[in-house]
Amino acid sequence: MKILILGAGAIGGYVGGRLHQSGADVTFLVRDKRNEALKRDGLVIKSTKGDITQMVKTITKAGDGGPYDVVILTCKAYDLDSAIDAVAPAVGATTTVIPLLNGMRHIDLLAAKFGDAKVVGGLARVGVAMNDKGEILHTSPFAAISFGERDGKPARPALVELDAAIKKSGVDGGLNANIVQDLWDKWIMLCTLAATCCLMRGASGDILEADEGRAIVLETVDEGCKVAAAAGHDPGEKGITTIRSFLTVKGSKFAASMLHDLEKGAMVEADHIVGDMIARAKKAGIATPNLRMAYAHLQVYLARRAAGRA
C-alpha cells in the first residue's frame, strides 16, 4: 500500500515517521524548503516513545510517484483549499482520502472535489509540536489516529491494511466504526474549549476561577450538543458527561491551540471550528449565544490581524 501524507509537520511527520519506521511505504508531499531540510537532516522525532532520525521519501509535486492508495491530510482548516489543489494529482480512481482535521466542514469540501465515496472520516489525538529546527517534539503520553467509513459500512481494504500498519507502527487507534460520532464529540469539546479560552484569554482552569466560568462552559457545551443532536449525532449522556468532565477540571492548564495561535498573532481556525457550528445551529433554529459572542470576538481579531493591528 502506497501512502502519501501532505506535509511533514507535527502530526503528519509524527504519524508518517512512525509508519515509515515500521516498514510502511510512506511518501511526504512537502514544500521546497522542508524538502531540502529533510534531505539534509532526515525526519527527526523526539518522543516519550523513543527518538528517531531517519531519511524518508519526499516529493514536491503530488503527481510524482502516484497514484497513491491513501492520501492523508493533516493541514490546518484555513489551508484546506490549497491542500486540495496540492494533493489532487495524487488522487486516482481508487484512492482513499483521509482528512485528520477538526470539525466537519472539510468533509463536505473534500467530497465535492474528489467524490463522496473517496473521502472517509479521520481523527487525530496526537500531542506534538514542531520546533524552529524542524524537529517533531512528542512530549505527551498519547499519540493516536482513527479512521473509518462515514456510512458505518464495513471498512474498505485500504483502511483494513492501514489499520494493520498503524498497529505495527506503535501509534494508537486505527479503524473506528463510529468515526462520525467521534468527530462530532471532539468538535463539541474543541469548539467549547476554543470559544471560551479565546473569549476569556485563559486556560480551562483559569476560566473555572471566574464566578460564572463553570456555568458558561457548560452552557457552551450544551449549545454544541444541541447542534450535534439536530444533525443526528447526539453524543448521549455518556458522551456529554465525558465532555463536561474534561472541561471542568479545577486547576487545569489545558487550553485550546487556537488561544496560543491568537496570542502569537497567528491565523486561527475560527470559521471552521466555531463559525461552522453556529451556521449549522442557525439552519436548525438553535440559539448559540455563547458561541456567537466568542465568534464575534474571533472575527474582530481576524479583521485587526488582516489590517496589521493584531
TIROZA-50981 format. One record per atom (N, C-alpha, C): x, y, z; residue in one letter. Coordinates in pm, whole numbers, plus 50000, padded with zeros to 5 digits. Layout:
N
XYZA/...
//
This chain:
310
500844988150000M/500005000050000M/500885012550000M/500585021849910K/501335034249900K/500565045449971K/501245051750067I/500625062150149I/501295075450120I/500485085650092L/501005099250075L/500485107750191L/501385114950256I/501005123950365I/501335138150323I/500335146850327L/500545160750294L/501265167650409L/502505171650385G/503285178450486G/504025168850577G/505085174050637A/505845166250736A/505995174850860A/504875180850899G/504855189051020G/504635180551142G/504005186351244A/503895179551373A/503145166251362A/501885166851325I/501075154651322I/501465145551205I/501525151251085G/501865143250968G/503255137150978G/504195144951030G/505555140051044G/505665129051147G/504935130651259Y/505005120451363Y/504365107351315Y/503135108251267V/502435096051225V/503155089551107V/503505097651007G/504205092250892G/505565086650927G/506245093351020G/507555088551063G/507475075051131G/506485073351217R/506315060451284R/505925049551184R/505065053051088L/504695043250986L/505915039250903L/506705048950864H/507915046250786H/508895037750865H/509045040850992Q/509965033451080Q/509585018651086Q/508285015851078S/507825001951090S/507764994750955S/508175001550848G/508254994950719G/507174998350619G/506275007550653A/505225011350559A/505805019850446A/505145019450331D/505575027150214D/504945041050222D/505695050450281V/505195063850308V/505985074150227V/505265083450166T/505885094750097T/505285107550153T/506125117550173F/505665130550223F/505665140750108F/504535147650092L/504435158649996L/504755171550072L/505865177750040V/506345189250117V/506755200750026V/506875212550087R/507385224150014R/508895222949996R/509435231149906D/510855230249872D/511775231649993D/511495241450078K/512365243850194K/512375232050289K/511185226550317R/511115214850405R/511775202750339R/511615201650208N/512235190550135N/513765190950150N/514335202950135E/515785204450149E/516245200450289E/515475204650392A/515855201450529A/515775186450555A/514735180050503L/514585165650524L/515665157850450L/516035162450332K/517105155750257K/518435157150330K/518605168450398R/519875171250467R/519935164650605R/518865166550685D/518895162650826D/518085150150858D/517235145850766G/516325135050795G/515115139950874G/514165131150892L/512995134150975L/513345130851120L/513325141151204V/513745139551342V/512525139851434V/512365129351512I/511285128351611I/511905126351748I/511565135151840K/511985133551979K/510735130852061K/510675118852118S/509415113952171S/509565106352301S/508515106752381T/508455098552502T/508445083752467T/508125080652342K/508085066752297K/509355062752222K/510375071352227G/511635068352162G/511965078152051G/513215083052051D/513655092451949D/514075084951823D/513855091151708I/514325085451582I/514755096751489I/515745093851408T/516135102351296T/516255093251176T/515525096151071Q/515505087050957Q/515345094850827Q/515895089550722M/515695095050590M/514365089850536M/513565098550479V/512245094650432V/512065098850286V/511075092950222K/510775096550083K/509965109450080K/510375118749995T/509665131449982T/509455134749834T/508405142249809I/508155147949677I/507675162249696I/507825170249594T/507315184049599T/506155186249502T/505865176149422K/504715176549332K/503935163549349K/502635164849374A/501825153149409A/501735142949297A/501965147249173G/501885137849063G/503035127949060G/504105131049133D/505265122149134D/504995109849220D/505245098149162G/505145085749239G/503735080449257G/502745087249206G/501375083049227G/500855074249114G/499575070749116P/498625074449222P/498875066549351P/498325071749460Y/498515065749591Y/497245058849637Y/497415048549720D/496255041549773D/495545049749879D/496335056849960V/495795065050068V/496485078650068V/495715089250079V/496255102750096V/495755108050229V/496675112050316I/496325116950450I/496595131850457I/495575139350497L/495695153950509L/495785157750657L/496785165650692T/496945169950831T/497075185150841T/496575192250740C/496735206750736C/495755213750830C/495975226550851K/495005234950921K/493835237650827K/492665240250886A/491465242050804A/491595253850709A/492275264550752Y/492385276350665Y/493305273950547Y/494045262750548D/494885259150433D/494255248250348D/493005244950374L/492405233450307L/492295235350156L/491905247150111D/491765249249966D/493085246749893D/494165252149946S/495465250049882S/495905235449897S/495525229050008A/495865215050029A/495165206149926A/493915209249899I/493155201649799I/493825202649663I/494205214849626D/494885216749497D/496215209249494D/496905209149608A/498225202849612A/498155187749593A/497165181249657V/497125166549652V/496315161149536V/495575169649467A/494675164849361A/495365155749260A/496575158749214P/497215149849115P/497555136049170P/497565134549301A/497905121649362A/496695112749383A/495505118249363V/494265110849389V/493795104049261V/493885090749263G/493465082949148G/492055077349167G/491665068449078A/490305063049079A/490005055249205A/491005048849267T/490765040549384T/491405046149511T/491855058549507T/492505064649623T/491495067549733T/491895065249857T/491085068749974T/491705081150038T/490895091350062V/491355103850121V/490965104050268V/491955105850355I/491715105950500I/492115119450557I/491155128050588P/491495140950649P/491565139650801P/492645144750860L/492785144751006L/492595159151056L/491455164851022L/491125178451062L/490005178151165L/489845189351235N/488765190551332N/487525196551267N/486365194051327G/485115199151272G/484565189751166G/483675195251082M/483025186950981M/483015193150841M/483205206250832R/483045212850703R/484015207650598R/485215203850640H/486215199150544H/485765186650469H/484945178550535I/484485166250469I/483615169650349I/482725179350367D/481865183650255D/482705189050140D/483725196950171L/484565202850067L/485375192249993L/485915182650067L/486705171950005L/485825162849920L/484635159749970A/483715151249895A/483285157949765A/483085171149771A/482705178349650A/483815178049545A/485055178049592K/486205178049499K/486525164249446K/486595154349534F/487095141249496F/486025130449481F/484785133649522G/483725123649518G/483485118149657G/482235116749694D/481865112749828D/482475099349869D/482535090049776A/483005076549808A/484485076149844A/485265085749796K/486705085449823K/487065090649962K/486175098250024V/486515105250149V/485955097850269V/486825094450362V/486395087850486V/486605097550602V/486185093250720G/486385101550838G/487725098650902G/488345108950957G/489625107051026G/489745116451144G/490475111951244L/490575119451369L/491965117451428L/492595128351473A/493915127451534A/493865132151679A/494495124451765R/494725128651903R/496215126351930R/496995135951887V/498455134751895V/499015147451957V/499625146352074G/500195157952141G/501605160652092G/501735168051981V/503045170551922V/503165185251880V/504395189551862A/504685202851809A/505985201951731A/506245211751647M/507495212151572M/508265224651611M/509545223051645N/510335234451686N/510945241551565N/511685252351591D/512235260251482D/513355253151406D/513815241751457K/514805233651386K/514145223451293K/512805222851297G/512105212951216G/511995199451282G/512365198751410E/512255186151484E/510835184751539E/510325172651539I/508985169851590I/509095165451735I/508435172651823L/508525170151966L/507225163952016L/507345151752065H/506185144552119H/506435142552268H/505775150752348T/506035150652492T/504885145152575T/503795141852512S/502625136752584S/502625121552582S/501825115352668P/501765100652670P/500885094752561P/500195103152486F/499265097752387F/499645101952245F/499325093252153A/499505095752010A/498615085951937A/497495090751885A/496535081751823A/495875088251703A/495615080451601I/494735084751493I/493705073751470I/492535077851429S/491505068051396S/490835072151266S/490245062451199F/489635064951068F/488595054151044F/487635057250957G/486595047450928G/485625052450824G/484805043350777E/483775046750678E/482725055750742E/482335066250671R/481365075650727R/479945070150730R/479675059950647D/478325054250643D/478165042150734D/479215038750808G/479125027650902G/479255013950839G/479495013250709K/479635000450641K/480994994350671K/481174981350642P/482474975050664P/483584982750594P/484734983250656A/485864991050605A/486374985550473A/486714994350383R/487304990450255R/488704984650277R/489224976950183P/490534970550201P/491664980250236P/491664992050178A/492745001650207A/492765005450354A/491595006950416L/491535010550557L/491944998750646L/491574986750604V/491984974850680V/493504973650678V/494094975950562E/495544975050550E/496224986250630E/495664998250625L/496235009350703L/496115006650852L/495025000650893D/494834997151034D/495964987851081D/496304978051000A/497374968851036A/498714976251044A/498924985650953A/500174993350953A/500265002351075A/499155008451113I/499135017151230I/499465009051356I/498854997551369K/499114989151486K/500574984651491K/501154981751377K/502554977651371K/503474989251408K/503065001551377S/503905013351398S/504005017651544S/503075013151626G/503055017351766G/502185029451792G/501635035351686V/500665046151703V/499345039851744V/498685045651842D/497405040151888D/496285043251790D/495155036251809G/493975038851726G/493835028951614G/493445034051497G/493185025551382G/491735026451339G/491215015451294L/489835015251244L/488835019251352L/487875027351313N/486855032251404N/485505031351333N/484665022351379A/483365020251315A/482385031451345A/482725040251438N/481815051051479N/482505064551462N/483245066051352I/484115077551335I/483355090751329I/482195091051266V/481465103751253V/480995108751389V/480505099551472Q/480095103751606Q/481285108951685Q/482415102251671D/483605106851742D/484065120451693D/483925122951563L/484255136151509L/483365146851570L/482085143951582W/481155153551643W/481485155651791W/481745144851862D/482065146052005D/483305154652027D/484335152251945K/485555160351958K/485275174751920K/484465176751817W/484145190451773W/483435198251883W/482485191851950I/481785198652060I/482785202952167I/483655193852205M/484645196952308M/485585207952263M/486125206552140L/487095216152091L/486455229852068L/485255229852014C/484545242451989C/484305249952121C/483895242652222T/483685248752354T/484995254052410T/486045246052401L/487345250052455L/487885262152381L/487845261852248A/488365272952169A/487565285752196A/486245284452197A/485405296152218A/485645302652354A/485645294552459T/485795300052593T/487215304652622T/488205297152578C/489605301252602C/489935314252530C/489505315352404C/489825327352327C/489035339452377C/487785337352413L/486965348452461L/487475353752594L/487885344652682M/488295348652817M/489795348652837M/490545345352731R/492015346052730R/492635338552848R/492245326152863G/492825318052969G/492635303352943G/493365295153019A/493215280553013A/491905276553079A/491525263953061S/490235259553114S/490175261153266S/491295258653335G/491305260553479G/491145274953520G/491715284153442D/491555298453469D/490105302653458D/489435297553357I/488025301053334I/487165296653452I/487485285153507L/486695279853618L/486835288153745L/487865296653752E/488045305353868E/487095317153866E/486545320253750A/485565331253741A/484245326953802A/483525336453859D/482255333253926D/481305325553835D/481195329953710E/480275323553615E/480995314353516E/482265312053541G/483065304353445G/482535290453417G/482295282653521R/481805268953502R/480465268853430R/479575277753469A/478245278353408A/478355281753259A/479245290953224I/479405294753084I/479965283053003I/480935275953058V/481485264352989V/480405253852964V/479615250753065L/478575240453050L/477485244952954L/477145257852956E/476165263052859E/476685261652716E/477965264152698T/478555263352565T/478605248852517T/478905239652607V/478835225352573V/477435221852526V/476425226452597D/475045223352562D/474675228852424D/475195240652390E/474925246152257E/475425236552149E/476665231752164G/477215222452066G/476475209252062G/476075204452179C/475345191652185C/474005192552113C/473335203952124K/472045205652055K/472235205551904K/473315211651857V/473595211651713V/473895197551664V/474695190351741A/475015176451705A/473765167851701A/472905169451799A/471665161651804A/470785164551684A/470725177351645A/469915181151529A/470465174951401A/471775172351399A/472405166151281A/472345150851288A/471725145551393G/471615131051407G/472785124651479G/473555132851554H/474745127551621H/474795132151767H/473705130051835D/473645133051978D/474715124752050D/475585131252128P/476635123552197P/476095114552307P/474845116552347G/474275108152453G/474785112452589G/474185107152692E/474535111252828E/475985108052861E/476465096452817K/477845092652844K/478815102252775K/478535105452650G/479405114352576G/479405128352634G/478215133252670I/478115146652728I/478865147352861I/478705136952942T/479385136453072T/480905136753054T/481405129452956T/482845129352929T/483345143152889T/482605149852800I/482995163152754I/482975173052870I/481905172752947R/481785182053060R/482905179653161R/483195167053188S/484225163753287S/485585168753242S/485875167253114F/487165171353061F/487375186353073F/486285193853057L/486385208453053L/486185215153188L/485955207453291T/485675213553423T/486605208153531T/487865205853495V/488865201253591V/489505213553656V/489275215253783K/489825226753855K/491345226853844K/491885238453814G/493335239953806G/493965235253677G/493155230553582S/493695225353457S/494435236253380S/495575232653322K/496345241853239K/496045239953091K/495115231053062F/494805227952922F/494105239752856F/494575243352738A/493985254352663A/493925250652516A/493005256752445A/492885254252301A/494125259452228A/494575252052128S/495695256752047S/495325269851977S/494035271951956M/493595284451894M/493965296551980M/493925294852112L/494325305752201L/495815308652183L/496635298152176H/498075300052156H/498345307252024H/497615303451918D/497785309951789D/497375324651797D/496255327151863L/495765340851876L/496765349551951L/497325344252058E/498275351952138E/499565354952062E/499875346551962K/501065348751880K/500775357851761K/499505361451743G/499125369551628G/499015361351501G/498855348251515A/498815339351400A/497385337451349A/497275330651235M/495965327151179M/495285317051269M/493945317451276V/493195308151360V/492075301451279V/491655289751326E/490615282051258E/489215286051307E/488985298851324A/487725303551380A/486525299451296A/486605301251166D/485465298451080D/485105283651081D/486115275251077H/485905260751065H/485415254651196H/485935259451309I/485615253251438I/484405259651504I/484375272851510V/483275279851579V/482215284751480V/482655291051374G/481705296551277G/480815286051214G/481365274551178D/480565264151115D/479555258151212D/479925257151339M/478975252251438M/477785261751448M/478055274751446I/476985284751451I/476125284051325I/476745282451209A/475995281751084A/475025269951084A/475485258551135R/474615246751143R/473505248751246R/473835255951353A/472815258951454A/471715267651395A/472085277751318K/471095286651258K/470155279051165K/470705269851087K/469875261850996K/468865253251073K/469275249051194A/468405240551275A/467535248751372A/467665261951369G/466875270351458G/467305269651603G/468585267451627I/469125265951762I/469875278551802I/469585283751920A/470265295751969A/471645291952026A/472655299951992T/474015297652042T/474615310852092T/474055316652196P/474535329852241P/476005330152282P/476485319952350N/477885319852392N/478825318552273N/478505309452183L/479335307652065L/479325320051976L/478175326651966R/478095338951885R/479005349751941R/479015351252072M/479865361252135M/481345358052109M/481715345352126A/483105341452104A/483505343151957A/482615339651866Y/482935340651724Y/483105355251682Y/482255363851735A/482405378151706A/483765383051754A/484175378651871H/485485382251925H/486595377651830H/486495365251780L/487495359951689L/487485367251554L/486305370951508Q/486215378251382Q/486865392151394Q/486685398551509V/487335411451532V/488845409651529V/489335399151594Y/490765396251593Y/491265394351450Y/490535386451370L/490975383751233L/490965396451148L/489975405051170A/489915417751096A/491105426651134A/491405427351263R/492535435351307R/493855429351256R/493935416151253R/495155409551201R/495335412651054R/494255411950977A/494325414750834A/494775429150808A/494425438150901A/494795452250887A/496155455250950A/496815444651001G/498125446551062G/498075452651201G/496935450951269R/496785457051402R/496555446751511R/496795433851482A/496565423351583A/497715422851682A/
//
